């Protein structure tokens, strides 16, 4: 061991001192037992002029031992080093039988290999694929570019992968990618790693590759996505760093190509377990959005909508592609049971200080007492549910190109408003308005250039509005300060576009928020001195997929109204008899019997959701900003459970065919967004499970106005039989009349 160390310290032109290394190997071979097999393999690699019998002797002494006996005798750590050295030795000596033996050991060793070792093994497998009729070419020997038709398809694929690996090693990305195009199975680890290496090699070398990918940006994002799919996040970041550094200076065709690369590839990244990669993706996107805003006259405006489609809530979009209900695995159910044991009266209360910040920036408490332990457990459960959703989701393949034809999907009465809050110009907000006639971009500048903190300055405005709306306005609609904030208009693009839209007969808004704008009460804002809710029907969407018809799922018309006045009392909430009276009024309006009192249990609610097409719920509700999948509705307890229904419970119910869920519950329209603007909470859970529309509350509910609103709304839907068209205008007129007669409503 000492001699081997000295050989590496006293370097010569070959990297080690040959004399000392040879002496160290001789001593190892002369010892009665091979005490350091990993060192012996290393010395075989670095000592020149060894007799073939010596190599065979060491190889037999190491790999001639049954695998299980070797691990038992030398331990896992030494075995890992032996495997790594064995792979290198086999490749250097073109020893295919040895390479296959070592790779078999790597597969059988029950360890979690790091990214560097996994790359080493995947690279090696490209030279030892089953059915490959070819051998590694000698230095200078030409690489094969095609293979005999007499070979089987699997033989030709294996040979193409093998040749592509050598093309990569020789710095010939065009040839390597041409060879990979002949491969039948394109999803194997070997193909993904080679494709990533070759695309990155082409981009960094400035060697354009024929094909659909925009050069070089599409090659950077393709390579990064392939690396990320192999959990090689450092390599993924290395691909994206030069892109992020340069996108802010692109113009014209270069910017167009960069934006197209982002639109195609970024929706399919999963950075949930790699926060550094997530931050880099966010920085790339925010830089691209701002550069698009600056250069919008030199690139097609539709690309701005494409950027929004690609990067706003892409995980939420992938959750919609889940096939059926999500069954939580046993480990999450175990944590949830443990949480029920810890939760007490304080569990119903939660801080609102972080509601308008990115969830990724939250700090976890130290866990010094039961309350902090319960908080950490709630956060952990919510995070595990994220992981489960990602595992079940499928990649986004936008073959419909919704972003390019969104204006074609809008009728003559509708305006789509989509916001983006870029980080790199502090306080700035971008608003894109889309109609059947065209697109309008509005840029509201902030306080000047400079990277924003975790909390965007718009969040301060939204928070002030939320506070003022809840203050007692005496005999007005809202306090004077609230009225000023709601009329400021900076986030709404000014009065000119709105007047033009109204002149065109438009009266429907589809709003697609970003960041803190999710909690801006847009219907209460004023444009041209008028309340938006007086002239427009406002619907919030979570992405462009909302513009397409869900299709395929219809239920028999059935409305369920459910309320619990005492749910949540055991968790410190007061009994509210008005909730059940509220439910009776709504039920009477639609001609059904309300489910109230002890009958309004968690089990009853979930059962009704599985068979009704419209469901109204009047209960206590609480938001948990630290763990949004644990946002809670409080039903009546029964013998089997405590009556709580969390957001994640809805994920386990098939809600396809549910047209409408309405929630008369405090803060039931809230949720929590992360750096990629994926919103979690009860509305997201209901939509993910298949519900077509959700109506909830941004604030604590007052019984009288809630009963007034929902009674009239449900009566309109029951009378007209539709959720839009014939229903929206009469409802808007009636609610305006009620508000003018009774400002407190």
N, C-alpha and C positions, 0 to 999 in steps of 0.2 A: 504493500500500500504506500509506504514511504517513498520507495523508488519510483512508483508510478507518479506520485505527486511531484517529485523532483524532475521527472521527465517533462512534465508540463510547465514547470517553472523555468527550466533551462531550455528555452526554445531554440530551434534552428529553423532552417528554411522550410521544413516540412511541418512546422507547428508544434512538434515535440522533439525532445532530444532522443534521437534514434538509439544511441548506445544504452542510455539509462532505461528507455522503454523496453528494449530487447532483454536487458538483464532482469527487469521486473517481471516480464512474461515468463522467463526461464525459471525464476524462483517460484512463481505461482504453479507452474506445471510440475515442478519437482516436489512440491508439498504433497503429503499423503492424501489430502482431501482438497477439493476445489472450494476454498473458503470465500472467494469473491468472484462469482461467475460473471457479474456485470463488468467488473474491471478486466477480467480475462477477455471478454468480447471487445471491449474498448481497445485493448492492446492489440488484438488481432487486426483491428481496423487501421491502426496507426503505424505498426512496425512493418517495415519493408522487407521483401525477400524471404518471407516465411516459407518453409517447405509445405507442400500441400498436405502431407500427413499431419503436420502440427495443427493446421486449420481443422482437419477432420476430427482430430483427437479432442480439441476443445469443443467443437460443435457437438460431438457425441456425449462429452462429459456434461454438457449443459442441457441440451434438448433431447438427449436420450433418456432422461429421467421422466417417468410419467408426470403429467402436469400437476395432478393433485398432490403427489409426493413432493414435487419441487416446491410448491407453495407452502406445504406443511413444514418442510425442512428449512427453507430460506426466508419465509415470510412474504407478505404482500409487497412491501416497499422494495425489497431486492428484486422480486419478480417483475415489478413495473419497470425497474431500470434495465433488467435483462431483456424484456420485450422491446424496449426502445432501442437499445444497442443492437439487438438481433435484427430488427427491421433495417437499420442502417447498414449493418454488415451484409445482409442478404442482398440489398439493392446495389451496394458497391461492388459486390462480387457476382451480380447477376445470377444468384443462386435461388432459382424459383422454388424448389422443394423446401428450402429453409424458410423462404419468405412466407409460404403458405402455412408452415408449421407455426411460425411466430405470430402471424395474424390470427390463427386459430386460438393461440394462447391469449391474445389480447381480447378476443371476444368472450372467452371463458372466464377471465379474471373478473371477479365481481367488485369493481371499483368504478368511481365516476371520473373518467379521464378528463383532463383539462382540454381547452381548445387546441393548444399546440400539439398535444399527443393525438387528438382526434384527427387533426389535419394530417399529421404524419402517417396515420394508419389509412386514411382515405386515399391519400396520394399513393401509398404502397399498393393498395388493392387494385388500382388501375393497371398495375403490372402483373397481377395474379388473378385475373378474372376467370371464372370457369368457362371453358369452351374456347378460350382465345388460342387460335392456332399460331400466333406470331411470337417472335422472340424480340427482346430489346435490341434495337439497331446499334451497330458499333459506331463510335465517334466518326463523323463525316459521312456515314452512310445515309443515302437519301431515304426520306420517310415515305411510306406508302400513302397514297391519296385515295385509292379505291381498292376493292377487294373482290375476289372471284365470285361470280354468280353461283357457282357450285357449292359455295359455303352456305350453311344455314343462316337464317336471319340473326340468331343469337351469336353465332360465330363472327359475322360481319360487324355486329354492334360492339362486341368485346374488342375486336381488333381495332375498330375506329376509336374507341375510348383510349386504348393503349397508345395508338399513334398520336392522338390529340395530347396526351400527357407529355410525350416527347416533343411535340410541336411547342407546347408551352415552355418546356425547359430550354428550348432553343430560341425562344423569343419570337415565335411566328404565330401571332394570334389569329390572323386571317385563315391560315391553314388549319389551325386547331379548331376553330369554330365551324369551318367547312366539314371537317371530319365529324364533329359532334352532330351536325345536321343529318348524318347517316345513321344515328343511333335510334333504335326502336324504343327503348325505355329511357325517357328523358328526365325522370324524377329521382333517379338513384343519387346517393350521396356523391359518388364519383363524378357523375355528369354535372351535378350542381356546383361542385367545387371547381372542376375544370372550367365550366362556363364562367364562373365568377372570376377566376384567375385570368382567363383569356380576354374577357371584356375589360377588366381593369387594366390589363397589359396594353390593350389597344388604345384605351383612353389616355393613359400616361405617356405612351410612346407617340401619340399623335398620329396613329395609323387608322384611318377610316375603314370601317368594315361594311361591305354591301349588306343592305337589309333595312328593316323598318325602323330601327332604333336611331333617334337623332344623335348625331355625333358632336361632341363626346359625351354629352350629358346623360343620354339614355344608357350609355355603357357604364357610367359611374353608378346610376341608380339601380340598373339591373344587377351589377356585380354586388352592390351593397345588399340588395334584397336576397340574393342567393347566399351570401355569407351569413346574413341574419337568420335565414331558414336553417342553417347548420349550427346556430348558436355561436358563431364566431363573430361576436359583436365588435371586437377591436378591429378586425379586418373590415367590417361593414362601416365603421366610423372612419377608417382610413380612406375609404372610397368617397365618402360624403364630405369630408373636410374641405378638399379643394373646390368642390362644387359650391359649398356654403360660402367660401371665401370670395368666389368670383361672381356669384349670381347678382350681387348688388351693383356690378358695373356693366351688365349686359344690356344690349339694345337690339331692336329690330329682329332679324331672323335668328340671331343667337339667343335672344331672350325668349322668342317664341319656341325654339327647340328645347330650351331648358324647362320652360313651363310645361310643355307636352310630356317631358320625361317625368316630372313631378306628378302630373295628373294621372299618368298610367301606373306608376310603381308605388308611390308613397302610401296609397290606401291599404296596401297589403303587408306593410311592416307591422310587427307585433313587438313594441318596445316595453311591454309590461314588466318583464324581468330584467330590463337593461336601462336604468334611468339615464345613463350618460348618452346612450343612443337616442332615447326619447328627447332629450334636451337638444341634441344636434339636429334631429328631424324638425323640431319646432323652430329652431333658429333658421334652418334652411327655408322652411315654408314662410315664415314671417318676412324674411329678407326678400323672397320671391314675390310675395303679395305686394309689398311696398314698392319694389322695383316695377312691378306691373302697373301700379297706380301712377308712378312717375312717368312711365313710358307708354301709357295706355293708348296714345295716338299712333304708336308705331307697331302695335301688335293687335290681333283681333280681340275685341272686348269680351267675346264669349269665353276666352281663356280665364278671365277672372272668375266666372262662375264655375269653370272647371277646377280651378284651384280650391274654391270653397267646397266643391263636391268631393275633392280628393282628401282634404285635410281637416275638415270640420266634422268631428264625431264619426271617424271612420270605423271605430270599434262598435259604436252603437248601430251603424249600418250593417256590420257583419253579424251582430246579434240577431237582427231581423231575418238573416238567412239561416238561422237554426231550424232544423227540421223537427218541429214538435216541441213539447214541454221539456224543461231541463230538470232532471232528477239529481238532486244534490248528493254527492257521494258520502259514505259513512263518516269520513273524517270531519267534514263540515257539519254534519248532523250532530256529531259528538261535541264539537265546539259550541254549537247552538244550545245543546242541552246543558253544558257547563255554564253558559251565559245565563240561562234561566235561573240557575241556582244562585248566581251572584247578583242579579238585578233586584233592586228594591225600589222604594218610592221615588228615589232620585233618578231612576232610569228614564223617567218621562221628560226630564229637563235636559237641555243641551245648549251649548254656547252657539251664538250666531256670529261670533267675531270673524270666523273664517269662511262664511258662506260664499262670499264674493271673490275669494282667492282660489288659485289653482289647487286642487286637492293634493297634487304631487308635492306641494311645498309644506304640507302639514308636518309638525314635529310630534312624535309620540311621547307621552308622559313616561316617567321612570317606573311606574308600577309600585309606588310606595304603600298603597292601601287598596282596599277592595274596589273602591270607585275607579281608581286608575287602572287596576287590573281588568275590570269589566270594560273600561273604555278601550284598552288595548285589544281585548278579546273581540269587541265589536268591530274594530278596525280590521283585525286579522280575518274575521269571518267575511267581511265585505271584500277584502282583497282576494281571498280564496274563491269567492263567487266570480270575481272578474276572471280569474285564471280558468275556471270551469267554462265560462262563456266563450273565452278565446279558444279553448280546446275544441269546443263543439262547432265553432263558426267556420264558414268557408270563405275563401278569398273573394275579393271583389273583382269581377270581370264585367266591366261596364260596356258590354257589347251593344247596348242601346245608345250610348253616348248621350245620356240625359242632359248633361251640361251644355251640349251643343244645340239641343233642340228643345230646351225648357220653354222657350217662348212659344213654340208650337203646341205645347201641352196646356197653355193658359188660355182660358176663354176671354171674351172681350170685356168682362167685368172685373178681372182679377189683376192685381199687382203683386209680384213677388219681391219682397225686400229682404236682402241678405247682408248681414254685417260682418266685418272683420276688424279686430282690434290688434294692430301690429305692435310688437314690443319695441322696435328700434326707433320709433319716433314717439317720444313720450306723450301720451294723452291723445294721439291721433286715432281717428275712427274712419273706416271706409264703409260706405253704404252703396250697394248696387241695387238699383231698381230694374226689374225685368217685367215687360208686358208683351202682349202679342205683337206690338208694333216695334219694339226695340229695347235697348238697354241704356240706363243712365247711371253714371258713376259720380258719387259725391264724396269728397275728401274733406274731413274736418280736422284741421291741424291742432296739435296739442300745445304744450308749453315750450316746444323747441326740441331739437335733436338730442338724443341721449337714450341709452337703453333703460327701459322701464324696469321696475322691481317686479316681484311676484304679483303684486296687486296693481292692476292697470288703473290709471287715474279715473277712467270712466266708472270704475267700481265705487269711487267716492260719491260721484253724482247720483248713481243708482241708489246707493245706501241712503243718501240724504232724501231722495224722493220717497223711498220706502218708509222712512221715519216720519216725514211730514204727512204722508197719506194716512198714517195711523193716529196722528194727533187730532184732538177735538177741534173741528173747524168752527164751532159755535153754529151760526146759521148759514154758513157757506158750504160749498161742495168740498173745499179743502182750505188749508191755512194759506195766508198770503204768500209765505215763502214756498209752500208747495205749489201754488199756482204759478209762481215765477219759474220754478224749476221745470214744471211740466210744459211750460210754453217756451223754454229756452231754444228748442228746435235744432240744436247742433247735431244731435244723434239722428235726426229725422230728415235731414237733407234740404231744409228750407221749404218755403211755401210754394215756390214756382212750379215744381214738378207735381205737387199735390193738386194745385189748381188745374193743371193741364189734365191730370188723370180724372179728376171729377168732371171736367168738361167733356171728356170722352165717355162718360157714363159708367165709370168704374166705381165699385163700392165694396169690393172684397180685397182684403189684405191677407196674403200668406207671408208670415214673418219667420225668418230663419235666423235666430240670434247667434251671438258669439260671445263667450265669456260672460261678463257681468250683465250684458244686455238680456240674458235669459230671464232676469228678474226685474227688468224695466216694465212697468205696467203700461204698455203701449196704448191700450184702449183709453186710458185716462189722460194721455198726452194731448196737447192741443196743437192744431195746425190751422193757420189763418183765423185764429180766435175761436175755433170750434173744437169741441171734444171729438177725438177720432171715433169713439164708440157711437157718437150720434150719426155719423155718416158712413161708417165702414163696419163690415163684419170681419173680425180679426181672428185668424187661426194661426197658431204656432206650429211649424213643422220641424222635423229633426233632420231633414235631408231631402234631396231631390227625388229619392225613391217614393216619397209621399205623393208625388204628382201622378204616379201610375196607379192603376186600379189594382187592389189586392187580388180580386178575382178568385173564383174557385170555391169560396166558402160562404155559404148562406145558411142562416138559421130561421126557424119558424119565429114569427113575431111574438115576442114574450118580454114583458117588462117586469123587473123585480125591484122593489123598494125595500130597503133594509135599514134599521136604525137601532142604536143601543144608547140609552141614556146613562147607564151605570158602568159601561165598559171603561176600564182605566182607573176606576176608583182605587183599586188596590195599589196603583202606581202613582198615587198622589194627585190625580185629577178629580175635579168635583163632579158630582152627578148633575146632569143637564136634561131635565124632563122635556125641555123644548125641542130636543132632537127628535123624540118620538112623535110629538105633535107635528113637527115639520114633516116627518115621513108620512104621516096620515094625510096631510094636505097634498103632498106630491102624489101619493098613491090614489087618492080620490080624483085627482085631476086626470089620471090615465085609466081609471076604472079597475084597479086591482086592490088587493088587500096588502097592507104593509106588514112586513115581518119585523116585529119589535120585541123589546123586553128579553126574556130568557131564551126566546126562539132565535134571536139574532146572534148566532154563534159563528165562530170561525168556520166550522165545518159547513154550516148552512150557506154562508157567503160563497165559499169555494164551489159548493155544489150548484148554486144558482148561476155563478159565472160560467159554469161548464154547459149550461143549457139555455140561458136567456140571451137575447140579442141587445137589450138595453138594461143597465143596472144602475140604480142610484143608491148611494151609501151615505148615511148621515150619522157620524160617530165622532168621537174625539180623535185627533191625530197629532203626531209629533214628528218633527224632522230631526235626524241625527247627522249633522254636517260631517262628523268624523267617519261615519259608516253609513253612506246613503242607501245601501241595500237593506239596511235595518230601519229605514223610515217606517213608521208604524201607524196602523189603524187599530182602535181598541173596540173590539166586539165583546159581547157578553161571554163570560167564562162558562164552561160546562165541566163535566166530570173528567174529560180527557185533556183539556188545556186551559190556559189562562185567558183566552180570548184575544190575544194579540195576533194581528196579521201583519207581517213585515213585507217589505217590497219584494224580497226574494221568494216569498210564498206564491206570488202571482206567476213567477217564472215556471212553476210546476203545473200550471193549468193551461189547457189548450183553449185560448181565447179567439181563435180564428172563427170569424163569423159574428163576433160581438161588434155591433155598430157603434155603441156609445157607452162609456162608463162615466158617471158624474159623481163627484166627491164633495159633499158638504162636510169637510173635515179641515181643521186648522192646518195651514201650510202644506196642503196636499198637492199643490202644483209646484212645490219647490223640489230641488234636487241638488246635485253637486257636480260641477264640471272639472275635468282635469286639464293638463296642458294641451291635449289634443282635442279638447272640447267634447269629450264623451260625457254625457250627462247620465247620472245614476239616480235612482229614486223610484217612487211608486209610479209616476207617469211613464218613465222609461220601461219599467218592468211590465206594465200593462200593454204598452205598444209592442214590446219585444215578444210578449206571449201571444200577440195577434189581434188585440183590440184596435179598431180603426180610428177611434177618437176618444179623448179623455178631457173632461172639464174638471178643474180643481181650483184651489184657493191659494193665493200668494201670501195671505196674511191669516191671523186668527179670525175665525168665523163669528159673525154676529148672527144669532138665530133669526131675527126678523127679516133682514134683507136677504139672507140665504134662502129662507122659505119662499119669499116673494119671487126671487130670481128663478129658483128651480121649479116651483109650481108652474109658473107661466111657461118656462122653457119646455118642460115635459108635456104640458098640455098642447103646445104648438106642435111638437113632434108627433104626439098621438093623433091629433086632428088631421095633420097633413100627411103623415106617414113617411116623411123624408126628413133628413137632417139639414139640408140646404135648400136653395132655390125658394120654394114657397114658404119656408119656415122663417128664414133669417130676417127678412124685412119686417113682417108683422111683429116679430119678437123684439127687434131693435126699437120699433116705434113704441110698443107698449112699455118697455123698460125705461125709455126716455121719459115717457109720461109719468111713470111711477116715481122716477128720480126727481122730476120737477115738483111733484106734489109732496114727496116725502124725502127731503135731502138725506136723511139718515140712512135710507135704503140704497 
